[in-house]
Amino acid sequence: MSRQRRSFTPEFKREAASLVLDQGYSCIEAARSLGLVESALRRWVNQLQAERGGVTPVSKVLTPEQQRIQELEARINRLEREKSILKKATALLMAEEHERSR
């Protein structure tokens, strides 16, 4: 008897990968709780990480609007990282200035 291959929606894949990337679950824990093969979940996690980094998935043909959205999301991610760095640097400089003024 051959086993029928299961298929999952892109939303399900994204949510499953989000468990690992955003909520701190290990791939093993998330795969077991969702009844998945760990290798499939790892692949989805890697794809989501690449998409968040601005890499266009090879297997999909994107419309110009989807490409623009992806570019903008990558830009937002970069700007948020830069903003975080600047906040930390400002706090450090302010702390040093406060120490000098004592």
Secondary structure, 3 states (H helix, E strand, C coil): CCCCCCCCCHHHHHHHHHHHHCCCCCHHHHHHHHCCCHHHHHHHHHHHHHHHCCCCCCCCCCCHHHHHHHHHHHHHHHHHHHHHHHHHHHHHHHHHHHHHCC
